[in-house]
Amino acid sequence: RYITRGISEHLSLDLQILLWNMVKERDNQPDTDYLHIFRLQEDENILSITHEQEQPAYKLEYHYTNYEKNQNALPKKVYVIREDDVDLSYYVMLLPEEY
């Protein structure tokens, strides 16, 4: 697993771990895409995360209450991409502008 500089600077460690766990949970199921898309939205004390993939179509929403906003602006979207090489595969978490 790898993260980019943008993720390191703009996404808290607890949210990184949460997204990694969502990817792991999804990859335990058949027909997972190489691209995971997470849409993040903060409202008052609620954090909403929408986890999507394109092929096959998949969408799941999570809502976390008692969420404390960070001083830094939360990214609106995060990608996790699976890279499949000949003898190994790995994941990269990045912001859309780093793609």
ABEGO torsion letter per residue (X at the ends): XBBBAAAAAABBAAAAAAAAAAAAAAAABBGBBABBBBBBBBBEABBBBBBBBAOBBBBBBBBBBGBBBBABBBBABBBBBBBBBAABBBBBBBBAAAX
